[in-house]
Every structure is written in structure tokens, then in C-alpha cells.
């Protein structure tokens, strides 16, 4: 079974631009979560989607948004990019199950550099 | 407050030896799950092992075992017979059920370097 895929793998943007990142979950997985990883803040939760609905959102400004399609693929968008948005963005998918047991499987990430 | 604490920023281990990575957590939720992930320099987070709060036995997956001490709120990862390919960053994470927010809370991570 193919793992979680993320595109693009690397991205360079300039301040003020916007960016869209894509994530395809493992076949059969209906939950997709997004995380931002930076050296200073570590891994931080962005949001989680299940059946095209956002179930939870982390503490990020409204410039960060996402959506999920009927085939469970997900996209996240960052508008008006700032230098501090430079990070590794990780997508994870999981099967719905008992909340405590649900294992998230991660993709390779998208490395975003904002200049 | 930090929910997951990993106090070892970096560790060196000799090939074929065992290494223990510390993880303590903070929650008042009686139902939670604990996870360990490995992140090589490529960036991908690789799931290693899971322990549920109600599990009576310590979890094991191949060379990985989890030393779960519930009263101490500790979930240390033990890697036996270290290999060069084990060199990576290791993260401890927790999901609480009561919060119902489906997110994983991660520790700061521990970098493991395996020496030949």
C-alpha cells in the first residue's frame, strides 16, 4: 500500500506570496492532519480534516487554511507569506478509530523557504 | 505547559548496544495514547510504537520496546542492538481522548547518533 504523499517536496517563495501544499493520504484513510515543524517551535498542529470537515484547528493565524476533498486528499494554503512561515510542513493520515489509538502516518513533508 | 518532555537533546550510542530515550508526559485524562516516531534527516516521520494508557503490558515492536510507567507518567523508548540506520531524531507524542481534538502533542525530540 502506498504511503502518504506530499507535493511539492521543496518550495521557495517570497514574502507576500501565497502557497498551496497538497497531501494524498494512504488509501482508505479518511483523516488528514497537518503539522508545521520549525527548529524553534518544534512540531505544531495546524488542523485536522475528516470527511471533508475540519474537526480541529491549532493556534495559527487565519492566513493558514486547509480543505479536504471527497477522495480524502487535502490541501493547505498559506496566504501573505512571512519569513517565519519557513518550515517543514508534514501531513499525516489515519484510519478513524478510538481516538487514543489512532495512529497517524506521516508523509515526507514539504520544505517551504520564504525569502 | 509542556505536555511531553524529552530531556535528552542528543545521545551517542555504540553500534549493537541498547539505548533508552526518556519521555515524560503530563495529562489528567485517564484515556490517552503514547506514540514514538523516528525522523531521519530526510524529514519523514516514521511511526515506531504505540502504548495505550490502559494497556497492561509494555509495547514491543521488533527492536523497539516501550517502558511504560504509568504512575510516573513515563514512556521511555528502548532501542536494542542499535544499527547505523537508527541515527535520527526521535519524538515522543501523546493524544488525549478527553480533549477530543485528534491532534498529537509532540516533545522536542532526541537526536540519536549511532557510532560504528
Interface residues (C-beta under 8 A of the other chain):
Chain A: X31 X33 X35 X42 X43 X45 X48 X50 X55 X56 X58 X88 X90 X92 X98 X99 X100 X101 X102 X103 X104 X105 X106 X107 X108 X109 X111
Chain B: X31 X32 X33 X35 X37 X42 X43 X44 X45 X46 X47 X50 X52 X53 X91 X95 X96 X97 X100 X101 X102 X103 X104 X105 X106 X107 X108 X109
